[in-house]
Amino acid sequence: MTLVEMGMPAVRSGRPSLDGRPDTPWLVDRFGRVARDLRVSITEKCSLRCTYCMPEEGLPPIPKDELLTVAEIVRLVVLAVEQLGVREVRFTGGEPLLRRDLEQILAGCHERLPDIPLAMTTNGVGLEHRARGLAAAGLSRVNVSLDTVDRDGFAKLTRRDRLDSVLAGIRAARTAGLAPLKVNAVLMRETLSGAADLLEWCLAEECELRFIEEMPLDADHEWARANMVTAAELLDVLGARFALTEAGRADPSAPAEKWLVDGGPATVGIIATVTRKFCDTCDRTRLTADGMLRSCLFSDQEFDLREAMRSGAGDAELATIWRGAMWNKWAGHGIDAEDFVPPERTMGAIGG
């Protein structure tokens, strides 16, 4: 099956087709999936330069007038929850802490949606100074990206010597009650030998560690299937120090498979996006920092909600565009296809 047959047009679209779509307000697609998890990127800027995500010089800046404003973000989040059935909201970047108005975004969403948990994925740099304020504004929990606790290895991978700040941020988040606190680590060949050390640190700090197979979303386009570390390799490395018992997934749509560590209750998760793909249970919908709606991390099909809002579209029209975008979601990322082409946007430009 080719990418075209799977429904991945690498073009930016205006209005999606609703042909054949059932009469339901929820974000259903042609394969029976329902999107209830919204990822909202709020900036392309980042304080680190991780090799699997960012070019060394950073991403091209988005002009300020093209970024979604606080009011626009709040409007779209409220719309997604109240009219489209979204039940989980996560703010991402780039690095969301680089938005000075992050607290305003959170407060605006929390005021309108007090029963919806608001989460954030962050690299943790500077989090120690804002954790309490973010919690007060309505943030419920955080995922912190941390690939190694070796200082030299961290500096080489991120091109910045900021490990101390990240560790302090994790501890500050825990103190502020941002729980459950999860740590995300991308599996890399150069950090595999330290994976057990990272798990040991997370166990001591009462963090839930989740390893993620590296995906072809790097800005330098150096990803190669033959060089990636697989979930199976990781389990071999961790198994040399810990007794791991497979626990599966508590939620079928959750991306992480879990293993009990030394009999539990602590667990370690593995998100095997490439070797054990879970596209058939995906429940995510995405907004980029410049207001583009994406139905899939790997699809370049986008729908411009920013332009629609600024042209006077009402909530009903925005909801129709969103429903159509998700109705046309493709079956899966197709990384194993011979003609697979990575999306034009990299991870930093899409949002995690």
Salt bridges, closest charged atoms under 4 A:
ASP29 OD2 - ARG33 NE 2.63
ASP37 OD1 - ARG39 NE 3.08
ASP37 OD2 - ARG284 NE 3.86
GLU44 OE2 - LYS45 NZ 3.19
GLU72 OE2 - ARG310 NE 2.80
GLU88 OE1 - ARG141 NH2 3.80
ASP101 OD1 - ARG99 NE 2.75
GLU103 OE1 - ARG130 NH2 2.76
GLU128 OE2 - HIS129 NE2 3.97
ASP161 OD1 - ARG151 NE 2.94
ASP164 OD2 - ARG151 NH1 3.68
ASP197 OD1 - ARG241 NH2 2.97
GLU200 OE1 - ARG241 NH1 3.33
GLU205 OE2 - ARG171 NH2 2.97
GLU205 OE1 - ARG174 NH1 2.90
GLU208 OE2 - LYS258 NZ 3.31
ASP220 OD2 - ARG159 NH2 3.47
GLU233 OE1 - ARG189 NH1 2.75
GLU257 OE2 - ARG276 NH1 3.57
ASP290 OD2 - ARG345 NH2 3.20
ASP300 OD1 - ARG294 NH2 3.69
GLU302 OE1 - ARG12 NE 2.86
GLU302 OE2 - ARG294 NH1 2.61
GLU302 OE2 - ARG345 NE 2.59
ASP315 OD1 - ARG75 NE 2.87
GLU317 OE2 - ARG15 NH2 3.02
ASP336 OD1 - ARG225 NH1 2.44
